[in-house]
Amino acid sequence: ITLAHNVLEKEGVQQVLDRAAAFVGTVLKPEQDAFWGGFSRYFADPDGYAWEVAWPADWKFDDNGTLWGGWLGKPS
């Protein structure tokens, strides 16, 4: 299982990883453009669980911070 943390801007991927590296320090996969149109990077937490930090380029966050797009549909 991979847990994901989505950020509002592409630059946020690196910002989250910089902060995580100070605590966990294990990067599993370097940052890269993703096949689904976004940008992501992976790290492992101290227990070894993989986390994805992602910026979903074509998806949108509503005013409450809920992520919409792809198969998630659109806000009404």
For each residue, the residues with C-beta under 8 A, 3 or more apart:
1: 49 50
2: 42 50 51 52
3: 49 50 51 52
4: 51 52 53 54
5: 16 51 52 53 54
6: 54 55 56 59 67
7: 10 12 13 15 16 53 54 55
8: 12 55 61
9: 12 55
10: 7 13 39 55 57
11: 14 15
12: 7 8 9 15 16 53 55
13: 7 10 16 17 31 39 40 41 53 54 55
14: 11 17 18 31 41
15: 7 11 12 18 19
16: 5 7 12 13 19 20 53
17: 13 14 20 21 27 31 41 43 53
18: 14 15 21 22
19: 15 16 22 23
20: 16 17 23 24 43 51 53
21: 17 18 24 25 27 43
22: 18 19 25
23: 19 20 46
24: 20 21 43 44 45 46
25: 21 22
26: 43 44
27: 17 21 30 41 42 43
28: 42 43 44 50
29: 32 40 41 42
30: 27 41
31: 13 14 17 39 40 41
32: 29 39 40 41
33: 38 39
34: 37 38 39 40 54
35:
36: 56 70
37: 34 56 57 58
38: 33 34 54 55 56 57 58 59
39: 10 13 31 32 33 34 54 55 57
40: 13 29 31 32 34 52 53 54 55
41: 13 14 17 27 29 30 31 32 52 53
42: 2 27 28 29 50 51 52 53
43: 17 20 21 24 26 27 28 50 51 53
44: 24 26 28 48 49 50 51
45: 24 48 49 51
46: 23 24
47:
48: 44 45
49: 1 3 44 45
50: 1 2 3 28 42 43 44
51: 2 3 4 5 20 42 43 44 45
52: 2 3 4 5 40 41 42
53: 4 5 7 12 13 16 17 20 40 41 42 43
54: 4 5 6 7 13 34 38 39 40
55: 6 7 8 9 10 12 13 38 39 40
56: 6 36 37 38 59 67 69 70
57: 10 37 38 39
58: 37 38 69 70
59: 6 38 56 67 68 69 70 72
60: 67 68 69 75
61: 8 65 66 67 68
62: 65 66 68 75
63:
64:
65: 61 62
66: 61 62 75
67: 6 56 59 60 61 72
68: 59 60 61 62 72 73 74 75
69: 56 58 59 60 72 74
70: 36 56 58 59
71:
72: 59 67 68 69
73: 68
74: 68 69
75: 60 62 66 68
76:
